[in-house]
């Protein structure tokens, strides 16, 4: 018996302001040179009551995400400029989550709509937005997009980059439960978000493994307030140094596990965009390797993951690289063929860890190929195109 596609309401995350004037900046690569040379995503925003200068800062954040995400299905965002609780910078999240859709890597697991559509390759929700972002109009905002820090003003571009990440799936479903909130639980209708299943303790205990940690349970609450939760990454340098998640001893709704640990990733450094609070004069205009690695792990195709983040403004030709997603995957691997092989018939080969050729097919001039790996055993493989470009992927 198969699994039918289903949807449910997503989660909204409230992101609070820190009252500190941080005076720090991290700038990433020049996205203006990245986007035209890659098969990256299109993000369409519908604004409500936004002033023009705020729109410009919002769009600058959108342009960054467009430069690193791979998806042939446009991502739809609704953005509202409104009054919110005094200490809240913005709220954001996926409008809907989906499970058991076409090409879903893991069945009976919820995926945020933008990610589900990217993996399925089709629009799943019609004209409905994938991501909703509400910005507090009462905050003292800076609308600069060039890295300028303004004392006692909050950088809108930084905040929107952060909020979009939540909408893309950088969000847990963990919450407190039980009498007097003595327990914690996860899930929507008893099933986890894709983000949830990679959360584990330093001893290897997976938080969604109900054979070890009940759902709900006091044990789960102890785990998520232990300051000892990590996000499992399967490939790349982060596979040896799992990202440490924000898991304070006092549970913070919308904060705990939906952000990175600030002691390990301090403000002003590469991976500080997803810190639990954003301060005034805190500028971060690029998702770092840890954030890209987490998004890649849950299923997003991303550019510039693994390797140094480039901070100089210089052209980068990324159209000649081979990309695959999701990675790891249990059944189908989406392959983006380097531009120089478009409209050409070249050989595509899969080798196992011993170097043995186990699968071969022709690209037939296509730029995007869905490779069936359902019959492969679990493990690491190398995909090679035209005897030149190669990349590792994992069958899980």
N, C-alpha and C positions, 0 to 999 in steps of 0.2 A: 504494500500500500504506500503510495507516494505522499509527499507533504504538500499541502496547498499553500500558496502565497497568502500571507496575512499582514495586516498593518495595525499599528496601535499609536496612541499619542506619545510623542517624545518627551524629553526632559528639558526644562529651562534652568539655566545656571545663573545665579546672581553674583556678579563680580564686584567686590568692595574696594574702596579707595583706602590706601594707607595715608595717614596724616603726615608722613615724613616727606621732606623735600630731598629726593634722592640724588639729583644732579649726576646721572649716569647715562651713557649712550652706548648702544651697539648697533652698527649698521652692517647689512649684509651685501651681497652682490648687487650690481645694477640691473634690476629686473627689466628695465627698458631694452637692454640688449639681449636678455634671455628669451622673452616671449616670442618674438617673430621667428625664432629658429627651432621651435619645438612644437610637437603636437599636444599642446597643453590645453587646460580647461577654459571654458568661457563662463564667467559669472555675471549674471544679470541681477541688478538691484532695483527694487521698487521702493522709492522714498516717500515718507509721509511726514510733512511739516519740517523737513530738514532745511536749514539755511545753506546758501551756496558754499560758504567756506567750509562748513562741516561736510558737505557732499564731497568736496575736493579731497579732504583728508580720508574720508571713507573709501573713495575710489582708489586712492593711493595704496591703501591696505589691500583692497580687492586685486589690484594689479600685481602685488607681490604673490598672493595666493594663486592667481592665474598663471604666474610664471613657473610654479613648482608642481602643481597638480596635473595629473594626466587623466582626462576623461573626455569622451566624445559626446556626453550628454551635458548640456548646459546646467549649471547650478543656479537655482533661483533663491534670492534673498529678499525678504521684506525688512525694511529699516524704518523705525519710528523714532521721532525726536519728541520726548515727552517728559513729564515730571515723574520721578521715581523716588524711593526712599533716599534720604539725604546722603547717606554714606555709600550708596550704590552707584557705580560708574555706569553699568549697563547690565542687561540680562540677555541671555542668548541660548539657543539650543536648536535641535532638530525638531521640526514640526511633527514629523511622523517617523516611525521606525518600521522596518519591514523584515520579515523572515520568510525563508523557503521560496525566494524569488528565483528566476532563471539564473543559473551559474552561481548561486549562493555557495561560497566555499564550505560553510559549516551549516548544517540544517538545525532547525529549532534554536536559532540564535538571532537576536535582533540586530539589525544594521540601520544606522541613520539613513534617511531617504537619499541624500546626495551620494553617499557611498554605495548604497544598494543599486541606484541607477547607474553609477559608474561601472559596477561589476556586471550588472545585467545588460548594459549597453542600450537601454531604452528608458524613456520617461515612464515612471510608475505612478505619478500623482497628478497628471494633467497640468493645470495651471496653478495648482497650489504651491506655495513656497516650500523649499526644502529646509531653509534656515530662517529663523526669526530673530532679529536683533532690536532691542529697545535701548535707546541711549538717553541718559539723564540730562535733560537740557539745563538743569540748574547747576551743573558742575562748571567750575572755571576751566575751560578747555583751551588748549593750544592747538591750532590747526596747521602748524608747520609740518612739512613733509620732508625736510632736508636734514633732519637730525638736530635742529636747534632745540636747546633746552630752555624752557621758560620757568623761572622760579615760581613755585606755588600754583602752577597750572599743569593740568593733566594732558598728556599727549594723546590726542584722539586717534591718530593713525596706529599707535601702539595698542590701544585698547581694542580697536576694531580687528586688528590682526589676531589678538587674543580671543575675541568673541567668535570670530569665524572658525577658529580651531575647535572650539566647543561644538559648534554646529556641524562640523565635519566628522565628529565622533570622539573628540577628546573629552569624554564624559563618562563617569561611572553611574551605575544605578544604586550603589550602596547607600543605605539610609538606616536610621535608628528605628527600632520597633519594640513591641512588647510593653508590659506595664512599666511605667516610669522610664521608658526607653532604656531598659537594661539589656536589650538585645540589638542586634543589627541584622539586616536582611538585604538581599539583592534581587533584582529581576523585575520584569514586566510580565504579569500573568505567569509567574514562576520560571521564566526563562531569562537568561542573562543578555546584556548587551555584549556585542563583540569585544568592546574595550574591557569588560569585566573579566573575561576568561583568561587574560594574561597577567592578572594581578596575583602575586605570590609573596610569601615570606622569604627571608634569607635562607631558611632551612628547606626551601623547595615546596612548602605546603601551598597548594593552589587554593585561593579563597573561594572559588566556585565549585570545588570538589566536595560534594556533600557527603562523601564517604569518610571525609576527614573533618570537615567543619560544617556543622549544621546550618540550615537556612530556613528560618531565622535561628539565632543562637547567641548566647553570651560569649561563646568562643569567637564568633565572627566579630562581635563588637570589640573584644580584646585585640583581635588581629588588626582591625582597621584604625585602632588608636594606639598602636604599638611603636610608631615611628620606625617600623620595620616592614615596609611594603615596597615591592619592586615590580617593574613591568617587564615581563619576559620578552626578549627579542631573539629571533631565531637565526639571523644572519648579520654579517658585518661586524665591525668592532664592538658594537653594543651587545653582541651575543656573549662577550666576555666581561661586560660591565653593565649589567641591567640598570636602566634608569630608576632612580629612587623617587618614589612618589611622596606627596605631602600627606602624612598620616599622623597629625598631632594627637597628643594624649587626650585632648578634648575634641570630640567630633564636631566638625563644622559643616553644616548642610550646604551643599554647593561648592565647598572648598576641598574637603577631604577626598583624596584619591583622584579628583578631577584636575589636579595641578601637580607640578613638580616640587620636590623638596628644595626649599630656598637656601638651606645651609649648604647643600651640595652644589646648587646652581645659583650663586649669589647674583644680585642685581648688577646690571652692567656687563654681564658675561653672555657668551653665545647662546646658552640654553635657558635664559631667564625670562623669556616671553611668557611662559605659562606658570609664573609664580602665583601664589594664592592671593596676593594683593599687589596692586600697582600704585606706586607713589607719584607725587608731583615731580615734575622735571625728570621723569624716568622715560627714556626713549629706547625702544627696541624695535627695529624695522625689518626683522627677518627671523623666521623660525629656524632654530639651530638644528644640529644633527640629531639630538635626542628627540625633539618634537617630530621631525621628519621621519625618524626611525619608528616612533610609535604609530604614526599615521600609516606608514608603510606596512607595519605589522598587522594592523586591523584590516588592511586590504587596499589602501590607496596606492596608486602608481604615483611616485614622486620623482622629481628631478633633483640632482645635486645631493642625494643622500649617499653617505660614505665618502670621506675625503674632506679636505679642508674647505671651510667657508671662505669665499673670496671677498675681501672688504674693499678692494680697489675697484674703480669704475673702469672696466675694460670689456671689450666684446668677448663673448664665449660661444664657440660653435658647438652646440650640443646636438645638432641635427644628425651627426654621424655616429651617435652612440646607439647601442641596442638597449631597450628597456623591456622589462617584464613585470607583470602584476596580475593578480595578487601574488605575493611571494612571502611565505610559503603558500601552497595551494594543494587541495586534495584531488582535484579533477581536471580543471582546465587552466592553462597558462596563457594570458594575453601577451602577445609579442608585438612590440613596436619595432619595425624594421628600419635600420638606418636609411636616411634619405637617398644616399647614393645607389641603393639597390631597388628603389621604387621603379616600377615598370620593367623590372628585369626578373628573369627566372634564375634564382640562385638556390643553392642547396642549404638546407637547415638541418643540423644534426644534434642529437642528444647523446652525451656520453655519461657513463656512470662514474663513481668515485675511483674505479680501477682504470679508467681511460678507455673502456670498451664501448664501441658504438652500439646503441640499443634502439635508436629510433631515427628515422630520416624522412624528410619530405621536402618538396619544392615550394618556394614562396609564391610562384606563379605571378610575380610582379606586384603582389599586394603589399600595402604599407602596414596593415594591422592583421594579425593572424591569431586565431584561437587554436592553441595546441592541446590536443587531448592527451592527458597523461594518467588517465584513470587506471590503466593497467600496469603502471610502474609501481615498484615496491617503495616503501617509505625510505627517504634518504636524500642525499645531496647529489645534484646533477649539474652538468655543464651544457649550456646551449650554445652552439656555434653557427654562425652564418657565413657562408662563402669562404670558409677556411680562415677567416680573418677575425671578425668581432666575436667575442664570447662573453658569457655572463653565467654566474652560478644561480641555480634556483633549488628550492626544497620541496619535495613531495611529502605532505603530512597526512 
